[in-house]
Amino acid sequence: MSSDLLTGDGRTHIKSKLMRESLQDRDVIRSTDSDRDLKIYPDVALVGIGGQSIFDRGASAILPLVEEIAEAKQEGHRMVLAVGGGTRVRHTASIALDLGLPVGGVAQLVGAMEELNAVLLNALLAKHGSMTMQRDHFWELPLYLSAGMIPIAISIPPYHLWEPPPEEGHLPAHGSDFGLFQLAEVLAMKQLIFVKDENGLYDRDPKKHEDAKFIPRIGLDELLASDFEENILDKQLFKSWRVARNVNRIQIINGLSRGQLRAALRGEDVGTVITREDNGESPGKEVSNG
């Protein structure tokens, strides 16, 4: 309609709240906030399998988990698997730092290490219907899922050579845990489950401290305020979660404990459950990470 067109400066514009405005303007960003976000995969769970915690343990850890994934598929659970790279990532990053590679170069190599574990897992799950997803080819997910297959992705976020400079040090700040969160958030997936080699979250590393306290359930605000000495998940994940829209619950389970994954997929409170309270923040509001 003509009322939707604006003229007067020698040009014709389509009337829009973004017209002739900087997309970095905070008022403009805030005006794009909406309660009508399309949830792309609200019935699909994202399951992240730890590289060092699961894959590096070999057959004793991987094979029982593969059987449980196959059983979960038979039960009708729709899921996307994502893998970490494990100790190879640390070795590769160490060599890259010795050679003086920039942060983006290190991030690019980390993703390549994860792809090896994706191929390995696909070989084990092939008879149950699985497919490795090319790096960042998220548009292929509908094809795999509609065909009843289990897509296997890598966990590292798709920054690669464009990895933002870290606040301190020279290692990429956005690791595999953050990459999983990012994928679950932008696709609005039903669940985000981290499969580790511990029962869940502790106030200290239970491998180093016998008196470490297990935390079965905790809220995001409380977790951020607690400032644990060590955390089983990336700190950047929790900082970004404060302004997320879709992920409201994250679960950490023990992949060495048979049955925990299927229980988590059914929505049971096994392992550690972390919830995000409604703090009134939105992506259009400025939030301090301090």
KANOR-V67814 format. One record per run of one state. SS is the DSSP state (h for helix, s for strand, l for the rest). FROM is the first residue (numbers start at 1). LEN is the number of residues. Records with the same first field share a line. If there is no record, write none. Layout:
BEGIN
SS = FROM-LEN / FROM-LEN
END
This chain:
BEGIN
l = 1-1 / 7-6 / 15-11 / 32-13 / 50-5 / 58-1 / 75-4 / 84-3 / 99-4 / 129-1 / 133-5 / 147-3 / 155-5 / 163-13 / 187-4 / 197-4 / 203-11 / 216-1 / 227-8 / 242-7 / 255-5 / 266-6 / 276-15
h = 2-3 / 26-6 / 55-3 / 59-16 / 87-12 / 103-26 / 138-9 / 160-3 / 176-11 / 220-7 / 235-7 / 260-6
s = 5-2 / 13-2 / 45-5 / 79-5 / 130-3 / 150-5 / 191-6 / 201-2 / 214-2 / 217-3 / 249-6 / 272-4
END
